[in-house]
Amino acid sequence: MIRKLVEYLWDARGRQRMCIALSKGGTMMLSRNLDLTQPATWEFSGFSQNGEDGILDVLRRQLLSSNRYFIEIGAANGIENNTA
């Protein structure tokens, strides 16, 4: 019983962190001015530490077709990474 409660609390904590990151990322995306010639303007952080989310977003938009594969570099626990 206690184990199920602990698992539920960890799951709720993970969902809360994901909601915060998604909100932060959405706000940052709307407030940035993209200039495709200036990679420094691409950055924003939702899940990433150094703006990698924005860089990946800009690069993904440049793809002509998608095969739904993604290479994660420096993967962590599945909650805090670029493919979350």
DRENTORKOL-3810 file (N, C-alpha, C; in nm, 4 decimals):
REM DRENTORKOL-3810
@n.u->0.0823; n.v->-0.1197; n.w->0.0000; ca.u->0.0000; ca.v->0.0000; ca.w->0.0000; c.u->0.0869; c.v->0.1264; c.w->0.0000
@n.u->0.1863; n.v->0.1280; n.w->0.0871; ca.u->0.2758; ca.v->0.2433; ca.w->0.0946; c.u->0.3558; c.v->0.2561; c.w->-0.0344
@n.u->0.3960; n.v->0.1436; n.w->-0.0896; ca.u->0.4720; ca.v->0.1461; ca.w->-0.2149; c.u->0.3886; c.v->0.2090; c.w->-0.3271
@n.u->0.2601; n.v->0.1747; n.w->-0.3360; ca.u->0.1737; ca.v->0.2327; ca.w->-0.4380; c.u->0.1585; c.v->0.3835; c.w->-0.4181
@n.u->0.1496; n.v->0.4270; n.w->-0.2942; ca.u->0.1396; ca.v->0.5693; ca.w->-0.2650; c.u->0.2667; c.v->0.6421; c.w->-0.3080
@n.u->0.3811; n.v->0.5843; n.w->-0.2769; ca.u->0.5086; ca.v->0.6456; ca.w->-0.3156; c.u->0.5197; c.v->0.6530; c.w->-0.4675
@n.u->0.4821; n.v->0.5450; n.w->-0.5367; ca.u->0.4859; ca.v->0.5454; ca.w->-0.6834; c.u->0.3924; c.v->0.6518; c.w->-0.7403
@n.u->0.2736; n.v->0.6656; n.w->-0.6810; ca.u->0.1792; ca.v->0.7670; ca.w->-0.7267; c.u->0.2374; c.v->0.9073; c.w->-0.7085
@n.u->0.3004; n.v->0.9326; n.w->-0.5940; ca.u->0.3585; ca.v->1.0645; ca.w->-0.5692; c.u->0.4721; c.v->1.0951; c.w->-0.6649
@n.u->0.5575; n.v->0.9964; n.w->-0.6957; ca.u->0.6650; ca.v->1.0164; ca.w->-0.7925; c.u->0.6076; c.v->1.0435; c.w->-0.9308
@n.u->0.5012; n.v->0.9718; n.w->-0.9671; ca.u->0.4372; ca.v->0.9923; ca.w->-1.0964; c.u->0.3761; c.v->1.1314; c.w->-1.1048
@n.u->0.3101; n.v->1.1749; n.w->-0.9988; ca.u->0.2512; ca.v->1.3086; ca.w->-0.9955; c.u->0.3597; c.v->1.4156; c.w->-1.0048
@n.u->0.4711; n.v->1.3926; n.w->-0.9397; ca.u->0.5822; ca.v->1.4882; ca.w->-0.9451; c.u->0.6352; c.v->1.4989; c.w->-1.0871
@n.u->0.6473; n.v->1.3845; n.w->-1.1543; ca.u->0.6946; ca.v->1.3849; ca.w->-1.2922; c.u->0.5988; c.v->1.4585; c.w->-1.3844
@n.u->0.4687; n.v->1.4357; n.w->-1.3673; ca.u->0.3691; ca.v->1.5053; ca.w->-1.4494; c.u->0.3717; c.v->1.6552; c.w->-1.4242
@n.u->0.3899; n.v->1.6940; n.w->-1.2997; ca.u->0.3965; ca.v->1.8363; ca.w->-1.2671; c.u->0.5177; c.v->1.9005; c.w->-1.3338
@n.u->0.6309; n.v->1.8332; n.w->-1.3289; ca.u->0.7517; ca.v->1.8863; ca.w->-1.3912; c.u->0.7352; c.v->1.8981; c.w->-1.5420
@n.u->0.6669; n.v->1.8005; n.w->-1.6042; ca.u->0.6442; ca.v->1.8067; ca.w->-1.7480; c.u->0.5503; c.v->1.9213; c.w->-1.7834
@n.u->0.4474; n.v->1.9438; n.w->-1.7045; ca.u->0.3546; ca.v->2.0547; ca.w->-1.7297; c.u->0.4260; c.v->2.1891; c.w->-1.7184
@n.u->0.5110; n.v->2.2028; n.w->-1.6186; ca.u->0.5866; ca.v->2.3270; ca.w->-1.6019; c.u->0.6786; c.v->2.3491; c.w->-1.7208
@n.u->0.7478; n.v->2.2437; n.w->-1.7638; ca.u->0.8398; ca.v->2.2557; ca.w->-1.8765; c.u->0.7654; c.v->2.2894; c.w->-2.0052
@n.u->0.6505; n.v->2.2260; n.w->-2.0279; ca.u->0.5731; ca.v->2.2546; ca.w->-2.1488; c.u->0.5198; c.v->2.3978; c.w->-2.1472
@n.u->0.4749; n.v->2.4450; n.w->-2.0333; ca.u->0.4275; ca.v->2.5836; ca.w->-2.0220; c.u->0.5403; c.v->2.6814; c.w->-2.0471
@n.u->0.6539; n.v->2.6537; n.w->-1.9877; ca.u->0.7714; ca.v->2.7400; ca.w->-2.0064; c.u->0.8129; c.v->2.7418; c.w->-2.1530
@n.u->0.8154; n.v->2.6237; n.w->-2.2145; ca.u->0.8535; ca.v->2.6144; ca.w->-2.3551; c.u->0.7566; c.v->2.6867; c.w->-2.4465
@n.u->0.6260; n.v->2.6726; n.w->-2.4207; ca.u->0.5260; ca.v->2.7416; ca.w->-2.5017; c.u->0.5380; c.v->2.8922; c.w->-2.4916
@n.u->0.5613; n.v->2.9410; n.w->-2.3725; ca.u->0.5781; ca.v->3.0850; ca.w->-2.3521; c.u->0.7026; c.v->3.1357; c.w->-2.4226
@n.u->0.8106; n.v->3.0624; n.w->-2.4097; ca.u->0.9360; ca.v->3.1039; ca.w->-2.4735; c.u->0.9244; c.v->3.1020; c.w->-2.6260
@n.u->0.8546; n.v->3.0024; n.w->-2.6806; ca.u->0.8390; ca.v->2.9936; ca.w->-2.8257; c.u->0.7632; c.v->3.1152; c.w->-2.8789
@n.u->0.6610; n.v->3.1582; n.w->-2.8074; ca.u->0.5813; ca.v->3.2712; ca.w->-2.8539; c.u->0.6556; c.v->3.4038; c.w->-2.8414
@n.u->0.7490; n.v->3.4132; n.w->-2.7490; ca.u->0.8163; ca.v->3.5403; ca.w->-2.7250; c.u->0.9456; c.v->3.5589; c.w->-2.8045
@n.u->0.9910; n.v->3.4568; n.w->-2.8740; ca.u->1.1188; ca.v->3.4708; ca.w->-2.9453; c.u->1.0957; c.v->3.5131; c.w->-3.0897
@n.u->1.1938; n.v->3.5841; n.w->-3.1447; ca.u->1.1932; ca.v->3.6256; ca.w->-3.2847; c.u->1.2970; c.v->3.5431; c.w->-3.3586
@n.u->1.2500; n.v->3.4544; n.w->-3.4452; ca.u->1.3408; ca.v->3.3659; ca.w->-3.5170; c.u->1.4021; c.v->3.4352; c.w->-3.6370
@n.u->1.5310; n.v->3.4200; n.w->-3.6487; ca.u->1.6045; ca.v->3.4621; ca.w->-3.7676; c.u->1.6880; c.v->3.3409; c.w->-3.8087
@n.u->1.6519; n.v->3.2796; n.w->-3.9194; ca.u->1.7182; ca.v->3.1558; ca.w->-3.9597; c.u->1.8665; c.v->3.1743; c.w->-3.9902
@n.u->1.9108; n.v->3.2981; n.w->-4.0090; ca.u->2.0535; ca.v->3.3217; ca.w->-4.0326; c.u->2.1314; c.v->3.3406; c.w->-3.9023
@n.u->2.0602; n.v->3.3524; n.w->-3.7898; ca.u->2.1235; ca.v->3.3727; ca.w->-3.6591; c.u->2.0829; c.v->3.2606; c.w->-3.5640
@n.u->2.1615; n.v->3.1520; n.w->-3.5540; ca.u->2.1260; ca.v->3.0395; ca.w->-3.4670; c.u->2.1055; c.v->3.0774; c.w->-3.3202
@n.u->2.1623; n.v->3.1866; n.w->-3.2748; ca.u->2.1441; ca.v->3.2282; ca.w->-3.1360; c.u->1.9981; c.v->3.2627; c.w->-3.1062
@n.u->1.9198; n.v->3.2989; n.w->-3.2085; ca.u->1.7788; ca.v->3.3323; ca.w->-3.1874; c.u->1.6912; c.v->3.2082; c.w->-3.1810
@n.u->1.7442; n.v->3.0929; n.w->-3.2094; ca.u->1.6667; ca.v->2.9686; ca.w->-3.2127; c.u->1.6426; c.v->2.9130; c.w->-3.0728
@n.u->1.7246; n.v->2.9485; n.w->-2.9776; ca.u->1.7254; ca.v->2.8826; ca.w->-2.8477; c.u->1.6021; c.v->2.9129; c.w->-2.7625
@n.u->1.5507; n.v->2.8113; n.w->-2.6990; ca.u->1.4596; ca.v->2.8237; ca.w->-2.5868; c.u->1.4645; c.v->2.6920; c.w->-2.5108
@n.u->1.4330; n.v->2.6969; n.w->-2.3833; ca.u->1.4416; ca.v->2.5787; ca.w->-2.2987; c.u->1.3061; c.v->2.5449; c.w->-2.2407
@n.u->1.2592; n.v->2.4264; n.w->-2.2714; ca.u->1.1429; ca.v->2.3709; ca.w->-2.2055; c.u->1.1900; c.v->2.2569; c.w->-2.1173
@n.u->1.2540; n.v->2.1611; n.w->-2.1795; ca.u->1.3120; ca.v->2.0478; ca.w->-2.1083; c.u->1.4639; c.v->2.0587; c.w->-2.1015
@n.u->1.5250; n.v->2.1319; n.w->-2.1927; ca.u->1.6711; ca.v->2.1366; ca.w->-2.1997; c.u->1.7278; c.v->2.2412; c.w->-2.1043
@n.u->1.8586; n.v->2.2343; n.w->-2.0846; ca.u->1.9251; ca.v->2.3290; ca.w->-1.9950; c.u->1.9788; c.v->2.4502; c.w->-2.0700
@n.u->2.0166; n.v->2.4324; n.w->-2.1952; ca.u->2.0881; ca.v->2.5382; ca.w->-2.2664; c.u->2.0241; c.v->2.5796; c.w->-2.3971
@n.u->1.8947; n.v->2.5641; n.w->-2.4106; ca.u->1.8270; ca.v->2.6105; ca.w->-2.5309; c.u->1.8188; c.v->2.5104; c.w->-2.6439
@n.u->1.8539; n.v->2.3863; n.w->-2.6176; ca.u->1.8534; ca.v->2.2854; ca.w->-2.7230; c.u->1.7140; c.v->2.2593; c.w->-2.7780
@n.u->1.6099; n.v->2.2790; n.w->-2.6966; ca.u->1.4728; ca.v->2.2551; ca.w->-2.7430; c.u->1.4394; c.v->2.3425; c.w->-2.8637
@n.u->1.4762; n.v->2.4681; n.w->-2.8571; ca.u->1.4486; ca.v->2.5598; ca.w->-2.9678; c.u->1.5278; c.v->2.5250; c.w->-3.0915
@n.u->1.6530; n.v->2.4887; n.w->-3.0729; ca.u->1.7372; ca.v->2.4511; ca.w->-3.1867; c.u->1.6800; c.v->2.3291; c.w->-3.2566
@n.u->1.6413; n.v->2.2282; n.w->-3.1791; ca.u->1.5817; ca.v->2.1083; ca.w->-3.2376; c.u->1.4497; c.v->2.1401; c.w->-3.3067
@n.u->1.3709; n.v->2.2310; n.w->-3.2503; ca.u->1.2440; ca.v->2.2692; ca.w->-3.3109; c.u->1.2660; c.v->2.3335; c.w->-3.4474
@n.u->1.3607; n.v->2.4259; n.w->-3.4566; ca.u->1.3888; ca.v->2.4918; ca.w->-3.5844; c.u->1.4402; c.v->2.3911; c.w->-3.6862
@n.u->1.5311; n.v->2.3052; n.w->-3.6455; ca.u->1.5849; ca.v->2.2052; ca.w->-3.7376; c.u->1.4774; c.v->2.1064; c.w->-3.7823
@n.u->1.3895; n.v->2.0674; n.w->-3.6912; ca.u->1.2815; ca.v->1.9745; ca.w->-3.7264; c.u->1.1861; c.v->2.0364; c.w->-3.8277
@n.u->1.1612; n.v->2.1648; n.w->-3.8167; ca.u->1.0724; ca.v->2.2322; ca.w->-3.9113; c.u->1.1319; c.v->2.2393; c.w->-4.0519
@n.u->1.2639; n.v->2.2261; n.w->-4.0618; ca.u->1.3297; ca.v->2.2313; ca.w->-4.1918; c.u->1.3231; c.v->2.0977; c.w->-4.2663
@n.u->1.2850; n.v->1.9902; n.w->-4.1972; ca.u->1.2764; ca.v->1.8593; ca.w->-4.2602; c.u->1.1592; c.v->1.8554; c.w->-4.3579
@n.u->1.1820; n.v->1.7910; n.w->-4.4721; ca.u->1.0754; ca.v->1.7787; ca.w->-4.5715; c.u->0.9819; c.v->1.6621; c.w->-4.5398
@n.u->1.0363; n.v->1.5580; n.w->-4.4799; ca.u->0.9533; ca.v->1.4441; ca.w->-4.4399; c.u->1.0036; c.v->1.3931; c.w->-4.3056
@n.u->0.9162; n.v->1.3236; n.w->-4.2362; ca.u->0.9499; ca.v->1.2735; ca.w->-4.1038; c.u->0.9336; c.v->1.1231; c.w->-4.1005
@n.u->1.0284; n.v->1.0546; n.w->-4.0348; ca.u->1.0169; ca.v->0.9092; ca.w->-4.0209; c.u->0.9936; c.v->0.8691; c.w->-3.8759
@n.u->0.9735; n.v->0.9671; n.w->-3.7876; ca.u->0.9426; ca.v->0.9467; ca.w->-3.6467; c.u->1.0563; c.v->0.8827; c.w->-3.5676
@n.u->1.1780; n.v->0.8894; n.w->-3.6162; ca.u->1.2947; ca.v->0.8447; ca.w->-3.5409; c.u->1.3670; c.v->0.9663; c.w->-3.4880
@n.u->1.4282; n.v->0.9498; n.w->-3.3723; ca.u->1.5017; ca.v->1.0604; ca.w->-3.3126; c.u->1.6213; c.v->1.0037; c.w->-3.2378
@n.u->1.7348; n.v->1.0653; n.w->-3.2513; ca.u->1.8545; ca.v->1.0225; ca.w->-3.1787; c.u->1.8702; c.v->1.1140; c.w->-3.0585
@n.u->1.8689; n.v->1.0553; n.w->-2.9413; ca.u->1.8852; ca.v->1.1311; ca.w->-2.8173; c.u->2.0311; c.v->1.1229; c.w->-2.7748
@n.u->2.0919; n.v->1.2362; n.w->-2.7552; ca.u->2.2302; ca.v->1.2417; ca.w->-2.7092; c.u->2.2282; c.v->1.2893; c.w->-2.5653
@n.u->2.2813; n.v->1.2092; n.w->-2.4763; ca.u->2.2821; ca.v->1.2441; ca.w->-2.3349; c.u->2.1493; c.v->1.2159; c.w->-2.2681
@n.u->2.0856; n.v->1.1062; n.w->-2.3043; ca.u->1.9546; ca.v->1.0719; ca.w->-2.2488; c.u->1.9624; c.v->1.0520; c.w->-2.0982
@n.u->1.8539; n.v->1.0852; n.w->-2.0320; ca.u->1.8489; ca.v->1.0740; ca.w->-1.8866; c.u->1.7411; c.v->0.9740; c.w->-1.8472
@n.u->1.6409; n.v->1.0174; n.w->-1.7743; ca.u->1.5409; ca.v->0.9275; ca.w->-1.7196; c.u->1.4102; c.v->0.9248; c.w->-1.7994
@n.u->1.4042; n.v->0.9885; n.w->-1.9142; ca.u->1.2831; ca.v->0.9894; ca.w->-1.9948; c.u->1.1914; c.v->1.1055; c.w->-1.9674
@n.u->1.2127; n.v->1.1765; n.w->-1.8597; ca.u->1.1322; ca.v->1.2942; ca.w->-1.8277; c.u->1.2072; c.v->1.4210; c.w->-1.8637
@n.u->1.3367; n.v->1.4236; n.w->-1.8377; ca.u->1.4169; ca.v->1.5420; ca.w->-1.8645; c.u->1.5109; c.v->1.5145; c.w->-1.9822
@n.u->1.4567; n.v->1.5119; n.w->-2.1015; ca.u->1.5406; ca.v->1.5007; ca.w->-2.2209; c.u->1.4686; c.v->1.5633; c.w->-2.3386
@n.u->1.5362; n.v->1.5754; n.w->-2.4507; ca.u->1.4812; ca.v->1.6473; ca.w->-2.5646; c.u->1.3705; c.v->1.5734; c.w->-2.6374
@n.u->1.3583; n.v->1.4439; n.w->-2.6190; ca.u->1.2557; ca.v->1.3678; ca.w->-2.6892; c.u->1.1318; c.v->1.3464; c.w->-2.6053
@n.u->1.1260; n.v->1.4046; n.w->-2.4875; ca.u->1.0120; ca.v->1.3815; ca.w->-2.3976; c.u->0.8817; c.v->1.4265; c.w->-2.4598
END
